[in-house]
Amino acid sequence: MLAFYLPIKFLHICAVALSGSLFALRGAAALAGARWPHIAWVRYASYTIDSVLLIAALALITMLPAGLFANHWLTIKLALIVAYIVLGTFALRRARTLSVRLVCYLCALVVFALVIGIALAHHPMGWWWLTHHPVRA
């Protein structure tokens, strides 16, 4: 199974980049009043990318040693992903006013960045940990 680790990790990273980029584009366009972020094929593309992302994440979890999760970085990452999803749905369609959608959109982007930092650091402090604990060779 470890032979597939690097290709699955690459797929996961690509799906993260596509998912975040598509959300950023859809959110900005929706806030600007465009209709294309809500058409069926764009929504289904988003669902497909997110499904690939989730499947790759689950595959990676089964491959990694349990000790890697000892500092609870994955638990915090998953909680932030739930927050990102909720904020994203409010940003794209659920919020009633433009100002609330804008706040939800910006908060979703911040949460997405926090998730990336946690994933890179493999630590709950994410970006802060990366900047204050440089990797030593």
VENKA-V567376 format. One record per pair of residues at least 24 apart in sequence whose ideal C-beta (glycine too) atoms are under 7 Angstrom apart, sorted by the first residue. I is the first residue (numbers start at 0). J is the second residue. Records with the same first field share a line. If there is no record, write none. Layout:
BEGIN
I->J  J
END
This chain:
BEGIN
0->62
1->62
4->62
7->55  58  59
8->59
10->51  55
11->52  55  56  59
14->48  51  52  55
15->52
17->48
18->48  49  52
19->111
21->45  48
22->87
23->108
25->91
26->90  91  104
29->91
30->97  100  101  104
36->91
67->121
70->122  123
71->123
72->117  121  122  123
75->117  123
76->114  117  118
79->110  113  114
80->114
82->110
83->107  110  111  114
86->110
END
